[in-house]
Amino acid sequence: MSFIRNAFQTMHPAAQVVMLGCIVMVFMALAAGVGVLWASGGDAAKMQTLMQQGATGELDRSAVLAMNNANQIMAFLGASLAFAALVGKSFLGRFFLHAPALQMLGLAVVIALGMSPVLDFTYRLNEWALVPGSDLHQWAGALEAQAMVLTKALLAFSGASEVWAVLFSVAVLPALCEEWLFRGTLQPILIRAAGNIHFGIWVSAALFSAIHMQFFGFVPRMLLGAGFGYLVVYSGSLWPAVLGHFVNNAGVVIAAWWMGSTWLEEGLEPQPLSSWAWSDWGTALVALMALVWALGKLRRDGSPAGYLDALSKEG
């Protein structure tokens, strides 16, 4: 074991988390530059225009996709790989990239879909907890409004050919790169630090939610992240979490493409419960039952033993 690797492996866990955060921030800055180059084709005039549009929130879809792709690949996946080069892949369980049991992939899909009513309900509670009318609520609301403008611009499709690029940028890359960072890199560090699976899962889920900078949805996104964390621990593999994350994000893209502008205006935020039809309540009930069943089966058929065994190897 090299001196440098030993130094990083024996570093205090809090310092390891800070180091990982610093690497992510540096790579995010690099990704911003690469994204501008990617979107502008290296043309200086276009680069200046893009930076001005970025400051005013007027970037077109192709520029947003280019910058998002660069950020996902460099800041999340790239930072994970850079950190692993310092501490060693074995210290992180080699990202738990081996193939899972097929049933775990099926459970990932059920959990991602079954979470829908939980996310809807906790979004309402989350916004209420920020106290409507308070400075905190107004600040969070401004961030939500900015994110909503960007989301609608991305999901306003004029043709089927546009769906694939958005699906890749909004569903494929985040599923792979964000899970690689938060469940494949950060979560193992935290579990090692605390010696407690639940601590590692929930803290990494909270940080996963916070980095999105959308605080009306902080709690539901944290719950989703925790679900992905338990999938990794009980399956011993990162891939069920990647699949669940993809299903969650892809569902939004496909719904926007299939239902069009009406869904964009009404489907991105929870609708008043008074407007729900019996079919909505029935769908929510079925989803909740499926979620409870899937979580129970995950606990019965899965085991954290393999995950912890992989994490105990520090070579």
HELIX and SHEET records of a PDB file:
HELIX    1   1 PHE A    3  GLN A    9  1                                   7    
HELIX    2   2 PRO A   13  SER A   40  1                                  28    
HELIX    3   3 ALA A   44  THR A   56  1                                  13    
HELIX    4   4 ARG A   61  ALA A   70  1                                  10    
HELIX    5   5 ASN A   71  GLY A   78  3                                   8    
HELIX    6   6 ALA A   79  VAL A   87  1                                   9    
HELIX    7   7 LYS A   89  PHE A   96  5                                   8    
HELIX    8   8 LEU A  102  GLY A  114  1                                  13    
HELIX    9   9 SER A  116  ALA A  129  1                                  14    
HELIX   10  10 ASP A  135  LEU A  155  1                                  21    
HELIX   11  11 SER A  161  LEU A  167  1                                   7    
HELIX   12  12 PHE A  168  VAL A  172  3                                   5    
HELIX   13  13 LEU A  173  LEU A  181  1                                   9    
HELIX   14  14 PHE A  182  LEU A  186  3                                   5    
HELIX   15  15 GLN A  187  ALA A  194  1                                   8    
HELIX   16  16 ILE A  197  ALA A  210  1                                  14    
HELIX   17  17 PHE A  218  SER A  235  1                                  18    
HELIX   18  18 TRP A  239  MET A  259  1                                  21    
HELIX   19  19 SER A  261  GLU A  266  1                                   6    
HELIX   20  20 LEU A  273  SER A  275  5                                   3    
HELIX   21  21 TRP A  278  ASP A  301  1                                  24    
HELIX   22  22 ALA A  305  LEU A  311  1                                   7    
END                                                                             
